[in-house]
Amino acid sequence: MVNKNTLTSVISKYYLGGLNNQVKWRIKDNTLTVYAGDNGRVCKVQHNNFNLEDAELGVFDTHKLSKLISITSGELNISLEKIKAIYTKMHIADLNNMLITTTTDFDGDNVCEFVFGDNTGFSNKITYQLRGNISKSDIQLPFDSDVFKDILNANKDMNKGTLKVSEVGMLKLNFSTDETESEYFIARNE
């Protein structure tokens, strides 16, 4: 786990407001080292206690990476994906993600599950099951729980609500009273 504010601070030290957008991250013995520069300027930023496997990562767009990190909060779980010996993806998630899955209950009926917190293991998570018109099973889609919470809070005075999930990763929420209607779309987290 890496603290969001710490990672943001490290990135700002080499990014310099956009001067060093493409860099290489070198992680060795839990130390992150970033060398960056261009004509007439060079910098080296080093951060110890960066708990990630030894790797070299090409960051081709620090601006996009910063935007991704800006929507997270607290402690970040960073993992790497590689093909053969080449690291191809960096996955970043915070503890505020919610996972929507479809599964079957004890009666064999399809149900929709909302998993808040850690979706692995049995601790640090809350699971709600909802019945409805569920046509597919074994779907797992992560969404931002803070956005979901804000939408529910803003519509708690509504009489009726519906939720629809597309298997391609879109969540649609509709709320209504006799006089007011609201509609929301949330894209899945990547």
C-alpha positions as CSV (number, residue, x, y, z in Angstrom):
1,M,0.0,0.0,0.0
2,V,1.2,3.5,-0.9
3,N,-0.4,6.7,0.5
4,K,-2.0,8.8,-2.2
5,N,-0.6,12.0,-0.9
6,T,2.9,10.5,-0.8
7,L,2.7,9.3,-4.4
8,T,1.3,12.6,-5.6
9,S,4.2,14.4,-3.9
10,V,6.8,12.1,-5.5
11,I,5.2,12.6,-9.0
12,S,5.0,16.4,-8.6
13,K,8.8,16.5,-7.8
14,Y,9.7,15.0,-11.2
15,Y,6.7,16.1,-13.3
16,L,7.4,19.8,-12.6
17,G,4.0,21.0,-13.8
18,G,4.3,19.2,-17.2
19,L,8.0,19.5,-18.0
20,N,8.7,15.8,-17.6
21,N,5.7,13.9,-18.8
22,Q,7.5,10.7,-20.1
23,V,9.7,9.0,-17.6
24,K,10.9,5.6,-16.4
25,W,10.2,4.4,-12.9
26,R,12.8,2.0,-11.5
27,I,11.8,0.0,-8.4
28,K,14.5,-1.9,-6.6
29,D,14.5,-3.2,-3.0
30,N,11.4,-1.2,-2.2
31,T,12.9,2.1,-3.5
32,L,11.4,4.0,-6.3
33,T,13.9,6.1,-8.4
34,V,12.8,8.3,-11.3
35,Y,15.2,10.0,-13.6
36,A,13.7,12.7,-15.8
37,G,14.9,15.6,-17.9
38,D,15.3,17.2,-21.3
39,N,17.7,19.7,-22.9
40,G,19.6,21.5,-20.2
41,R,17.7,20.0,-17.1
42,V,17.9,16.7,-15.3
43,C,16.4,15.5,-12.1
44,K,16.5,12.4,-9.9
45,V,13.7,11.7,-7.4
46,Q,14.0,8.8,-5.0
47,H,11.4,7.5,-2.6
48,N,12.1,4.7,0.0
49,N,9.5,2.4,1.4
50,F,7.8,1.9,-1.9
51,N,6.4,-1.6,-1.4
52,L,6.3,-3.0,-4.9
53,E,8.1,-5.7,-6.7
54,D,11.4,-4.9,-8.5
55,A,10.5,-3.5,-11.9
56,E,11.2,-0.9,-14.6
57,L,8.1,0.9,-15.7
58,G,7.7,3.3,-18.6
59,V,5.3,6.1,-17.7
60,F,4.3,7.5,-21.1
61,D,1.8,10.1,-19.8
62,T,2.4,11.4,-16.2
63,H,-0.5,13.9,-16.7
64,K,-3.0,11.0,-17.2
65,L,-1.4,9.1,-14.3
66,S,-1.8,12.1,-12.0
67,K,-5.5,12.5,-13.1
68,L,-6.1,8.8,-12.3
69,I,-4.5,9.1,-8.8
70,S,-6.5,12.3,-8.2
71,I,-9.8,10.4,-8.1
72,T,-8.5,8.0,-5.5
73,S,-8.2,8.5,-1.7
74,G,-6.2,7.3,1.2
75,E,-4.1,4.2,0.8
76,L,-3.6,2.9,-2.7
77,N,-3.1,-0.7,-3.7
78,I,-0.7,-0.8,-6.7
79,S,-0.1,-4.0,-8.6
80,L,1.8,-4.7,-11.8
81,E,0.9,-6.9,-14.8
82,K,3.5,-8.2,-17.2
83,I,3.7,-10.3,-20.4
84,K,6.8,-12.4,-20.2
85,A,9.5,-10.2,-18.8
86,I,7.9,-6.8,-19.8
87,Y,5.6,-4.9,-17.4
88,T,2.7,-3.7,-19.4
89,K,0.2,-2.4,-16.9
90,M,0.0,-0.7,-13.5
91,H,-3.2,-1.2,-11.6
92,I,-4.1,1.4,-9.0
93,A,-7.1,1.0,-6.6
94,D,-8.1,2.6,-3.4
95,L,-10.2,1.1,-0.6
96,N,-13.3,3.1,-1.7
97,N,-14.0,0.9,-4.7
98,M,-17.2,-1.0,-4.8
99,L,-17.6,-4.2,-6.8
100,I,-20.9,-5.2,-8.4
101,T,-21.2,-8.8,-9.2
102,T,-23.8,-11.2,-10.3
103,T,-24.0,-14.6,-8.7
104,T,-26.5,-17.2,-7.6
105,D,-28.0,-17.5,-4.2
106,F,-28.6,-20.7,-2.2
107,D,-31.8,-21.3,-4.2
108,G,-30.0,-21.1,-7.5
109,D,-31.6,-17.8,-8.4
110,N,-29.5,-15.0,-10.0
111,V,-28.8,-12.1,-7.6
112,C,-26.8,-8.9,-7.8
113,E,-24.2,-8.4,-5.1
114,F,-22.7,-5.1,-4.0
115,V,-19.3,-5.6,-2.3
116,F,-17.9,-2.6,-0.4
117,G,-14.3,-2.8,0.7
118,D,-11.9,-5.7,0.1
119,N,-13.4,-8.1,-2.3
120,T,-10.9,-10.9,-1.4
121,G,-11.2,-12.8,1.9
122,F,-13.8,-12.3,4.5
123,S,-12.7,-9.3,6.5
124,N,-13.1,-5.6,5.8
125,K,-16.0,-5.9,3.5
126,I,-19.8,-5.5,3.4
127,T,-21.9,-7.5,0.9
128,Y,-25.5,-6.7,0.0
129,Q,-27.6,-9.0,-2.3
130,L,-30.5,-7.7,-4.4
131,R,-33.0,-9.6,-6.4
132,G,-34.3,-8.4,-9.7
133,N,-34.3,-9.0,-13.4
134,I,-30.8,-10.5,-13.6
135,S,-30.1,-12.1,-17.0
136,K,-26.4,-13.0,-16.7
137,S,-24.2,-14.5,-14.0
138,D,-20.5,-14.2,-13.2
139,I,-20.2,-10.5,-14.0
140,Q,-17.7,-8.5,-11.9
141,L,-17.6,-4.7,-12.4
142,P,-15.8,-2.2,-10.1
143,F,-17.3,1.2,-9.4
144,D,-16.4,4.2,-7.3
145,S,-18.3,3.8,-4.0
146,D,-17.9,7.5,-3.1
147,V,-19.8,8.6,-6.3
148,F,-22.4,5.9,-5.6
149,K,-22.8,7.1,-2.0
150,D,-23.2,10.7,-3.1
151,I,-25.9,9.8,-5.6
152,L,-27.8,7.8,-3.1
153,N,-27.6,10.6,-0.5
154,A,-28.8,13.2,-3.0
155,N,-31.8,11.1,-3.8
156,K,-32.8,9.8,-0.4
157,D,-36.0,11.8,-0.6
158,M,-37.2,10.1,-3.8
159,N,-40.1,7.6,-3.7
160,K,-38.8,5.2,-6.4
161,G,-35.4,4.1,-7.7
162,T,-34.1,1.7,-10.3
163,L,-30.6,0.5,-10.9
164,K,-29.4,-1.1,-14.2
165,V,-25.9,-2.6,-14.8
166,S,-24.6,-3.3,-18.3
167,E,-22.1,-6.1,-18.6
168,V,-19.8,-3.7,-20.6
169,G,-19.3,-1.6,-17.5
170,M,-22.0,1.1,-17.2
171,L,-24.2,1.7,-14.2
172,K,-27.5,3.6,-14.7
173,L,-29.5,4.9,-11.7
174,N,-33.0,6.5,-12.0
175,F,-34.9,8.1,-9.2
176,S,-38.4,9.7,-9.2
177,T,-41.2,11.3,-7.2
178,D,-44.5,12.6,-8.7
179,E,-42.7,15.9,-9.4
180,T,-39.0,15.2,-9.8
181,E,-36.8,12.8,-11.8
182,S,-33.1,12.3,-11.8
183,E,-30.9,10.0,-13.9
184,Y,-27.2,9.1,-13.5
185,F,-24.6,7.1,-15.4
186,I,-21.4,5.8,-13.8
187,A,-18.6,4.2,-15.9
188,R,-16.8,1.3,-14.3
189,N,-13.4,1.8,-12.7
190,E,-10.5,0.4,-14.8
